[in-house]
């Protein structure tokens, strides 16, 4: 199993804690130390599971909008996107639990024309106001179909670190990685009003594979 590059610091700390706490449990509890070591081992294994990088066959896309993350579709609605589009758009939100793969992928192909990091609060990720009040990043891509598509990484109550690697002028390829969020959060995608929405609330998505919408060319 491949591990994400963002795992290095977390796994190092987790390994040290596991060794220290395990040694203390054995020293003080002896035969009863398994009551401590086994739960620690489960937590330690979950850290590796969280940072896994699955092998996925990413195809080329033009009109298709691809799920940017693994998770559950929790919102599809018409909203005002005030940061970049400055007008009405269809918002599709996907919530990630701590057990999901947390790689963030471009939903469309094209060119990165905007990026910005916003410090903020840590409301639970499914809260509607988290899109505008939580710590977040905003990226906009001029798609191959000549549409402006905005997508946003949102930190949740547990997630306290968002990273994104893209820069303005970069080529965006639908399904390919542009960032990562640690430990539970949400991704919002803002699409033109005439976009055909294929997903529905409650759908479980696989980032880079599932088509969630289709834009007019």
Buried (B, 14 or more C-beta within 10 A) or exposed (E): EEBBEBBEEBBEEBEEEBEEBBEEBBEEEEEEBEEBBEEBEEEBEEBBEBBBBEEBEBEEBBBBBBBBBBBBBBBBEEBEBEBBBEEEBBBBBBBBBBEBBBBBBBBBBBBBBBBEEBEBBBBEBBBBEBBBBBBBBBBBBBBBBEBBBBBBBBBBBBBBBBBBEBEEEBEBBBBBBBBBBBBBBBBBBBBBEEBEBBBEEEBEBBBBBBBBBBBEE
